[in-house]
Amino acid sequence: MAITAGANLNLTPLPQKYADSSNYIDFTASGTNWTQQYLPELMEKEAEVFGKRTISGFLAQIGAEEAMTADQVVWSEQGRLHLAYNGATAATAETITISSDIDGRGGGAHGIRVSDTILISSAVKTVNAIVEAVSGSDITVGLYDNGDLTTVIGGSTTVTVLVYGTEYGKGQSYKSDASTGADTRKALEPQFQTHTNKPMILKDYYEINGSDVSQIGWVEVTTEEGQGGYLWYLKAASETKMRFTDYLEMAMLESVKGTNLGSGNTEDMINGAGEAFGTQGLFDAIAKRGNTTSGVNGLLPGTDLEEFDQILAEFDKQGAIEENMMFLDRNTSLNIDDMLAGMNSYGSGGTSYGVFNNQEDMALNLGFSGFRRGSYDFYKSDFRYLNDKGTRGGLLDTVTNIRGVIIPAGTSTVYDGTLGKNLTRPFLHVRYRASQTDDRRLKSWVTGSVGAATSALDAMQVHYLSERCLVTQGANNFMLMK
């Protein structure tokens, strides 16, 4: 048997110590041409150039989480105590047609009764009247000054009707129908608004094959969760979890309810059972059931004190909750700082406002964490989700994009249809599916043949799942800043 030497064996000894193509490694050249003289200087630590990248934590600060077992959550919110309605005067001198309640809901249904004393207000005048007859959505009134609606307010004019009392004569019982003698005054039942939301299922996973799990890299990585080392898959798995956790919060902010429009639509691909998909997030709930401000006098939100005066006036019409938290993007936050600084008597110098009066031997404090206007306190905080270029901070829309949100502090009492009782909860809270056998708040499990083998797959798969929805109670007390 013969021994054959390889053609590329380096069998030539070097007589002296010097740099030669045969004894130095080139890490940059391709193929087998390794001729670089020196090893590179490796900076093993991965540079963390974006700081904290996760945006989760917003809902954890202002809300709560609670388990549920049903496919939807149903809650009821109290109606207004006093009777106020939108309507229009008819062509006759004494008739008003009620179109909705003061919040634009309820159609022509109303609780106005015979002998109620009311205020009728148009854009130009407010008059007192008494209700003489009620027929469906039409009420017949008599003005106290013996005038008529056509001449005093004008026919076919939009009006608001407010009940402020009743009036009866001596010994007079409740007014009765002239033709039948029946009592036309009925007792009023409390009115409430019922709202529902359904949980959505979120999933994600990370996978790495078995060979790469055992590979050591040359870059030292550190995750935001505190894990570190030279195993790159640890960082990748950690970032998948952080990204999924952010999705849980972002979905509760951005989601909207869908409507099934029939076959061939995208929603049918998501939910083949024919049910509407999606869930109502915070921004959509405020846009549809709450309030929106887009600035006044042609200025952006937060740059004019008049806007906050209008916000206060609107809050007075709602729950009048005195303490409110503002979560803002950077521009709006700075605009509010500048606005408040301008209220200072030394605003032109810009060095005296702030809690500590900006003494000469301390750093200049040019920011505000809150302020009080009227009977309302506003606490200001930056909202990373609205600033980060990887989230809403990178959207191109500069006209209708969200610049901030005002959320009432404290709790509200509502009737929970699932539990069948009144409960006190924060205005915002997350409901997630859970039972004694399965908790779907944030599930995580590992499959594959790596570590504790669960299948024949030569890989490690880390799975994440959650099923949840957001309950926005009392959205009429919230304000969306656009």
SVG drawing of the C-alpha trace seen along z (x, -y; Angstrom):
<svg xmlns="http://www.w3.org/2000/svg" viewBox="-112 -89 129 91">
<polyline fill="none" stroke="black" stroke-width="0.4" points="0.0,0.0 1.4,-3.4 1.1,-6.7 0.2,-9.7 1.0,-13.2 -1.5,-16.0 -0.6,-18.6 -1.1,-21.6 1.0,-20.4 3.4,-23.1 6.6,-21.1 9.1,-24.0 10.6,-25.1 11.2,-28.9 14.8,-29.8 14.0,-33.1 11.2,-34.7 9.4,-37.1 5.9,-37.8 5.1,-35.4 1.9,-34.4 2.2,-30.9 2.1,-31.7 -0.5,-34.6 -4.2,-34.3 -6.3,-36.7 -9.9,-37.0 -11.0,-39.3 -9.8,-37.5 -12.1,-35.0 -11.3,-31.4 -8.0,-30.0 -5.9,-33.2 -5.4,-33.8 -2.5,-36.3 -3.5,-38.9 -0.6,-39.6 -2.4,-40.4 -5.5,-39.2 -8.2,-41.9 -8.8,-43.7 -12.2,-42.3 -14.7,-44.5 -16.6,-41.7 -19.4,-43.7 -22.4,-44.4 -23.0,-48.2 -26.5,-49.1 -27.2,-52.1 -31.0,-52.4 -31.2,-52.4 -34.3,-50.8 -36.2,-49.5 -39.3,-48.1 -42.4,-50.3 -44.5,-48.1 -45.5,-49.3 -48.1,-52.0 -51.1,-49.9 -49.4,-48.4 -49.1,-51.9 -52.6,-53.1 -54.7,-50.0 -55.1,-46.5 -55.5,-42.9 -58.2,-40.5 -59.1,-37.0 -62.3,-36.0 -63.7,-32.8 -66.2,-34.0 -65.8,-34.8 -66.6,-38.4 -66.8,-40.9 -70.0,-42.9 -70.2,-46.0 -72.8,-48.7 -72.2,-52.4 -74.7,-54.6 -76.6,-57.2 -77.0,-60.9 -79.2,-61.8 -80.9,-64.7 -83.1,-64.8 -81.6,-66.7 -82.3,-66.1 -81.5,-67.3 -84.4,-68.1 -85.8,-70.4 -88.8,-72.7 -91.5,-71.7 -93.4,-74.0 -96.1,-74.5 -96.0,-77.0 -95.8,-74.6 -94.2,-71.3 -90.7,-70.0 -89.5,-66.7 -86.9,-64.9 -84.2,-63.3 -81.7,-62.0 -80.4,-62.4 -77.8,-65.2 -75.0,-62.8 -76.5,-62.0 -77.8,-58.5 -81.2,-56.9 -83.0,-58.0 -86.3,-59.7 -86.9,-57.9 -87.0,-60.3 -88.3,-60.7 -90.1,-64.0 -93.6,-63.9 -96.7,-66.2 -96.3,-69.0 -92.5,-69.0 -91.1,-72.5 -88.3,-72.8 -85.8,-75.1 -85.7,-75.3 -82.4,-76.6 -81.5,-77.5 -78.4,-79.1 -79.8,-82.6 -82.1,-82.3 -83.3,-80.2 -86.9,-80.3 -89.0,-78.6 -91.9,-76.4 -94.2,-73.7 -95.0,-70.4 -98.7,-70.2 -98.8,-66.9 -96.5,-64.0 -97.0,-61.9 -94.1,-59.6 -91.0,-61.7 -93.1,-64.9 -93.8,-67.1 -96.3,-70.0 -95.2,-72.9 -96.6,-76.2 -94.2,-79.1 -94.4,-81.0 -94.3,-84.4 -97.4,-83.3 -95.4,-83.4 -94.8,-80.6 -91.7,-78.8 -92.1,-80.1 -91.7,-83.7 -89.6,-83.4 -87.0,-80.8 -88.0,-80.2 -89.5,-77.2 -87.5,-74.1 -84.6,-75.2 -82.2,-72.8 -82.7,-73.1 -81.8,-71.5 -84.5,-70.7 -83.6,-70.5 -86.1,-69.4 -85.6,-71.5 -88.8,-70.7 -92.6,-70.3 -95.6,-72.5 -99.1,-71.6 -102.1,-73.6 -103.8,-73.3 -105.3,-69.9 -104.3,-68.9 -103.3,-65.3 -101.0,-64.1 -102.1,-65.3 -104.4,-62.8 -105.2,-62.2 -108.1,-64.4 -109.9,-61.7 -109.4,-58.6 -108.7,-60.0 -105.7,-57.8 -102.7,-58.9 -100.0,-59.9 -97.2,-60.5 -95.2,-57.4 -92.4,-56.6 -88.8,-56.9 -86.5,-54.0 -82.7,-54.5 -81.0,-54.4 -77.6,-52.8 -75.2,-52.1 -74.1,-48.5 -70.7,-47.9 -69.0,-44.8 -65.5,-43.7 -64.0,-40.4 -60.5,-39.1 -58.1,-38.5 -55.5,-35.8 -51.9,-36.8 -49.2,-34.3 -45.5,-34.3 -42.5,-31.9 -38.8,-31.7 -36.9,-28.8 -33.2,-27.7 -31.8,-24.4 -30.0,-22.1 -26.6,-22.7 -26.6,-26.4 -27.7,-26.0 -24.3,-24.5 -22.4,-27.1 -20.5,-29.8 -20.2,-33.2 -17.5,-35.8 -19.8,-38.7 -20.9,-39.1 -24.6,-40.0 -26.7,-41.2 -30.5,-41.2 -32.8,-43.7 -33.9,-40.9 -30.4,-40.5 -29.3,-37.4 -25.8,-37.6 -23.1,-35.5 -21.7,-34.4 -24.8,-32.4 -26.5,-34.5 -29.8,-32.5 -30.3,-33.6 -30.5,-37.2 -32.7,-36.3 -35.1,-34.4 -35.2,-37.2 -35.9,-39.8 -38.8,-37.7 -40.3,-37.6 -39.9,-41.4 -41.3,-42.1 -44.3,-39.9 -44.8,-41.6 -44.8,-44.9 -47.4,-43.6 -49.7,-42.7 -49.7,-46.4 -49.7,-47.8 -52.6,-45.6 -54.6,-47.0 -53.9,-50.5 -54.3,-50.2 -56.8,-47.4 -60.3,-48.0 -63.3,-45.8 -63.9,-44.5 -67.1,-43.8 -67.6,-40.7 -68.5,-41.8 -68.9,-38.4 -66.7,-36.1 -63.5,-37.3 -62.6,-39.8 -59.5,-39.7 -61.5,-39.1 -62.8,-35.8 -59.2,-34.6 -58.7,-35.5 -62.0,-34.1 -63.6,-31.5 -66.5,-31.0 -68.2,-34.1 -67.7,-36.1 -66.4,-39.7 -62.7,-39.8 -60.7,-42.3 -61.1,-44.0 -61.5,-47.6 -58.3,-49.2 -57.9,-52.4 -57.5,-54.9 -60.6,-53.6 -62.6,-53.6 -61.8,-57.2 -62.4,-58.2 -65.8,-56.6 -67.0,-57.1 -64.8,-59.8 -63.5,-63.2 -60.9,-64.5 -59.0,-67.7 -56.9,-68.9 -55.8,-72.3 -57.4,-75.8 -56.5,-79.0 -54.7,-77.0 -52.1,-75.9 -51.0,-72.4 -52.4,-70.8 -50.8,-72.0 -49.6,-75.4 -52.5,-77.5 -54.1,-77.7 -57.4,-78.3 -57.4,-74.6 -57.1,-73.5 -60.0,-75.8 -62.1,-74.0 -60.9,-70.6 -62.0,-71.7 -65.4,-72.8 -65.9,-69.5 -64.8,-67.6 -67.3,-69.6 -70.0,-68.2 -68.8,-64.7 -67.6,-63.2 -65.7,-66.2 -62.8,-64.0 -60.3,-66.4 -57.1,-64.5 -56.0,-63.5 -52.8,-62.1 -51.4,-63.2 -49.2,-60.9 -47.7,-62.9 -45.2,-62.8 -42.1,-64.9 -43.3,-67.9 -46.5,-68.3 -44.7,-67.9 -42.3,-70.6 -45.1,-72.8 -46.8,-72.6 -43.5,-73.4 -43.1,-76.5 -46.8,-77.5 -46.4,-77.2 -43.1,-79.1 -44.8,-81.9 -47.3,-82.3 -44.4,-83.1 -43.8,-86.8 -40.1,-86.3 -40.9,-84.3 -38.8,-86.5 -35.7,-85.5 -36.9,-81.9 -34.9,-81.2 -37.2,-81.5 -40.0,-79.1 -40.0,-75.6 -40.4,-74.1 -36.9,-75.1 -36.9,-78.6 -33.8,-77.6 -31.2,-78.7 -27.8,-79.8 -26.0,-76.8 -28.2,-74.1 -29.0,-72.8 -31.5,-74.8 -34.9,-73.2 -36.9,-74.0 -39.6,-71.4 -42.9,-70.9 -44.3,-67.6 -47.8,-69.0 -50.0,-72.0 -53.4,-73.0 -56.0,-74.9 -59.4,-75.7 -60.3,-72.8 -58.4,-70.2 -54.9,-68.8 -52.9,-67.6 -49.9,-65.3 -47.6,-65.2 -45.5,-62.3 -43.7,-61.4 -45.1,-58.4 -42.3,-56.4 -44.7,-54.7 -45.5,-58.0 -41.8,-59.0 -39.9,-55.9 -39.3,-55.8 -40.0,-52.0 -43.5,-52.6 -45.9,-55.6 -43.0,-58.0 -42.1,-56.9 -45.5,-57.3 -45.6,-59.7 -49.1,-61.1 -48.6,-64.6 -52.3,-65.6 -54.3,-63.0 -51.6,-61.2 -52.0,-60.9 -50.0,-63.3 -51.2,-62.4 -54.0,-61.0 -55.5,-62.4 -56.7,-59.6 -58.6,-60.2 -57.0,-59.0 -58.9,-56.9 -61.5,-54.2 -65.1,-53.8 -68.0,-51.7 -69.8,-49.6 -72.1,-46.7 -70.3,-43.6 -72.6,-41.5 -70.4,-38.4 -70.1,-38.4 -73.6,-39.9 -72.5,-42.6 -71.1,-46.1 -67.3,-46.4 -64.9,-49.2 -62.0,-49.1 -59.6,-51.5 -61.0,-53.2 -58.7,-51.0 -58.1,-47.3 -57.1,-44.3 -59.2,-41.1 -57.5,-37.9 -58.8,-34.3 -58.0,-32.0 -59.5,-29.0 -58.2,-26.5 -56.5,-24.5 -55.2,-27.1 -54.0,-30.7 -53.8,-32.6 -52.5,-35.9 -49.0,-35.1 -48.3,-31.5 -44.8,-30.3 -43.6,-26.8 -40.7,-25.1 -40.9,-22.2 -38.3,-20.3 -35.3,-18.0 -33.0,-20.6 -32.8,-20.3 -35.8,-18.4 -36.9,-16.7 -40.6,-16.9 -40.5,-15.9 -38.2,-14.6 -37.7,-18.1 -33.9,-18.9 -34.5,-22.4 -35.8,-24.5 -39.0,-26.3 -40.1,-28.9 -43.8,-29.7 -45.8,-32.6 -49.5,-33.1 -52.0,-35.4 -55.8,-36.0 -56.9,-39.4 -58.9,-42.6 -59.0,-46.0 -62.0,-47.4 -62.2,-51.2 -64.8,-52.3 -66.1,-55.9 -64.5,-56.8 -66.5,-60.1 -63.9,-61.2 -60.9,-60.6 -59.4,-63.0 -57.5,-62.0 -55.0,-64.7 -54.4,-64.8"/>
</svg>
